[in-house]
Amino acid sequence: MVLDKNQNKGIFFYPLAMSAKITIGSKEHEVSSGQTICDAVHSLRFSPDAFIFMISDKPVPMDTQISDGVQIKAVKVASGG
């Protein structure tokens, strides 16, 4: 939170933007926390179905809500038939 003493009626607190990082390939992308991995990846214009998502080297579902400061790695899925 940011403290603002310049307001006429007292002290106000404003929430700071929280963020996390998603690594896709060799690029690291900053995303807002509080959303799901699926929503964050969509906002980056990638298809979440093309990846397995890892947090601390453990796979997590794409509907996992992103916590502040977390590092997410997207591993490309290769399939064929």
C-alpha positions as CSV (number, residue, x, y, z in Angstrom):
1,M,0.0,0.0,0.0
2,V,1.1,3.6,-0.7
3,L,0.5,6.2,2.0
4,D,-0.8,9.5,0.7
5,K,-0.7,12.4,3.2
6,N,-1.5,15.0,0.6
7,Q,-5.3,14.5,0.7
8,N,-7.3,17.2,2.3
9,K,-9.3,14.9,4.6
10,G,-6.7,12.7,6.1
11,I,-4.5,9.8,5.2
12,F,-5.4,7.4,2.4
13,F,-3.9,4.1,1.4
14,Y,-3.8,3.0,-2.2
15,P,-3.0,-0.7,-3.1
16,L,0.1,-1.3,-5.1
17,A,-0.1,-3.3,-8.3
18,M,1.0,-6.9,-7.5
19,S,2.8,-8.9,-10.1
20,A,4.3,-12.2,-11.1
21,K,6.4,-13.5,-14.0
22,I,5.6,-16.1,-16.6
23,T,8.5,-17.5,-18.7
24,I,7.4,-18.6,-22.1
25,G,10.3,-19.9,-24.2
26,S,13.2,-17.6,-23.5
27,K,11.0,-14.5,-22.8
28,E,9.9,-13.5,-19.3
29,H,6.5,-11.7,-19.1
30,E,5.2,-9.7,-16.1
31,V,1.6,-10.3,-15.3
32,S,-0.8,-9.1,-12.7
33,S,-1.4,-11.4,-9.7
34,G,-4.9,-12.3,-8.7
35,Q,-5.9,-13.7,-12.1
36,T,-5.6,-17.3,-13.3
37,I,-2.7,-18.6,-15.3
38,C,-5.1,-19.2,-18.1
39,D,-6.3,-15.6,-18.2
40,A,-2.7,-14.2,-17.9
41,V,-1.5,-16.4,-20.8
42,H,-4.5,-15.3,-22.9
43,S,-3.7,-11.7,-22.2
44,L,-0.2,-12.3,-23.6
45,R,-1.9,-13.7,-26.8
46,F,-0.8,-17.3,-26.3
47,S,-3.0,-20.4,-26.2
48,P,-2.7,-21.9,-22.7
49,D,-3.6,-25.3,-24.0
50,A,-0.2,-25.4,-25.8
51,F,1.7,-25.4,-22.4
52,I,2.1,-27.2,-19.1
53,F,2.7,-24.7,-16.3
54,M,5.2,-25.2,-13.6
55,I,5.7,-23.4,-10.3
56,S,8.7,-24.5,-8.2
57,D,9.3,-27.3,-10.8
58,K,5.9,-28.8,-10.1
59,P,3.1,-28.8,-12.6
60,V,0.0,-26.8,-11.7
61,P,-3.4,-26.5,-13.4
62,M,-4.0,-23.5,-15.7
63,D,-6.9,-22.4,-13.4
64,T,-4.4,-21.7,-10.6
65,Q,-4.7,-18.2,-9.3
66,I,-1.5,-16.3,-9.5
67,S,0.1,-15.1,-6.3
68,D,2.2,-12.0,-5.9
69,G,5.9,-12.6,-6.8
70,V,5.5,-16.1,-8.1
71,Q,7.6,-17.4,-11.0
72,I,5.7,-19.5,-13.5
73,K,7.4,-21.5,-16.3
74,A,5.4,-22.5,-19.4
75,V,6.7,-25.7,-21.0
76,K,5.6,-26.2,-24.6
77,V,3.6,-29.4,-25.2
78,A,4.6,-31.5,-28.2
79,S,2.1,-34.0,-29.4
80,G,1.3,-35.8,-32.6
81,G,-0.5,-38.7,-34.0
